[in-house]
Amino acid sequence: MNLFRSRVSTSVVSRMAGELGSSASVPTTSSSSSSWAKTRSLWPSILRWIPTSVDHIIAAEKRLLSLVKTSYVVEQVNIGSGPPGSKVRWFRSTSDEPRFINTATFQGKEDSPTLVMVHGYAASQGFFFRNFDALASRFKVIAIDQLGWGGSSRPDFTCKSTEETEAWFIDSFEEWRKAKNLSGFILLGHSFGGYVASKYALKHPEHVQHLILVGPAGFSSEAESKPEWLTKLRATWKGAVFNHLWESNFTPQKVVRGLGPWGPDLVNRYTTARFGAYSAGEVLNEEESKLLSDYVYHTLAAKASGELCLKYIFSFGAFARMPLLQSASEWKVPTTFIYGFEDWMNYQGAQEARQHMKVPCEIIRVPQGGHFVFIDNPTGFHSAMFYACRRYISPKPENERLPEGLTFA
């Protein structure tokens, strides 16, 4: 979500990718996107205006995850199907084809706790590529692409309200959980994924053992925050233009698609800068940067679906229309917040929420990390994760002290 607030007065293009924040068995592409894939595969990439396809996404994911040493399996989990006009909100489209959630499972040690990881806006599960090996040493790690993102099905987005849009993500995730027969898992969500994970835990607390929110979005509304920068921006012609684009659901992905064959270069420039010269911590090496840029491009340029949630969940400036702070007193799951020191998401929202929570809550800050703290400082992030989950990893934790370098907020 940082693309929609950080330097919001600059061009949409410069902010397009803020959430971009072993062997594998990769099955056939999901049937909900198969017709699109077949149509696009008739032409070589070089002849396409948008040089991507579902097959490209899966291939780019496989190349990126080749950096991971832990054995893993990728599967597309069927979450059911529904006829046109179905009351099941994420099926309500002109298609009755099945829906799938792209799922990568990294097998940890036997009897390890299960950790489910949910990515943020304009991202996909591959963004955690720097974390899978370390986390798999203590957990059975399962990372998903939310419905409408990455290698998951991309059905037509038909939601017309905040409530329907939340149901798109929450209910499809619950169908995925049923299909995987999971319960008692640790649920991690980053940024917008933190918003979804929180809303899911509020609705289905019986399945979540512990909630970990990494730089979560959506804790406060514009009215609650009263940001001076946004008030000033709204008074300018640029602010009026940006607000109009926002309410028109103009997404950064539309810019990438509109640039056609020049899209990959734009994404590469952004990724190289964000995780290179402008990184708050450990920069990507050349191979990591190349593979991540390729992966990011294909996930952004693919058919618009889940990305269209934006204006229904957030108002201009990335403030929640139905903020989590209003539900803090209803929290039923122990929660750990993790923020990078340089995260543009304000940890003070978590501090305010903690005052209303009736469950255990810790807020941990990691040095040398921005909004993508798990990429910027993977070592610090892993230390925070192991500390947050210490009682699930071991019934008798060796050290109750916060690891050196990390701080409580």
Protein Blocks (a to p, Z undefined) as FASTA:
>chain_A
ZZmmgoplbcfklmmmmmmgocdddddddfklmmmmmmmmmpcfklpmblcdfklmmmmm
mmmmmmpmbdcddddddebdcdehiablklmcfbfcdcddddddddddehiacdddddde
hiafklmmmmmmmmmmmpccdddddehiajbccdddfbfbfklmmmmmmmmmmmmmmmno
pghiacddehjlmmmmmmmmmmmmmlpmbdcdehighkacfklnopaklmmmmmpmklmm
mmmmmmnopafklmmmmnmmmmmmmmmmmmmmmmmmmpcbdcddfklmmmmmmmmmmmmm
mccfklmmmmmmpcghiiafbdfklmmmmpcbdcdddddfklmbdfklmmmmmmmpcbdc
dddddehiafklmlmmmmlmmmmmmmmmmmmmpmbdfblcdcehiacZZ
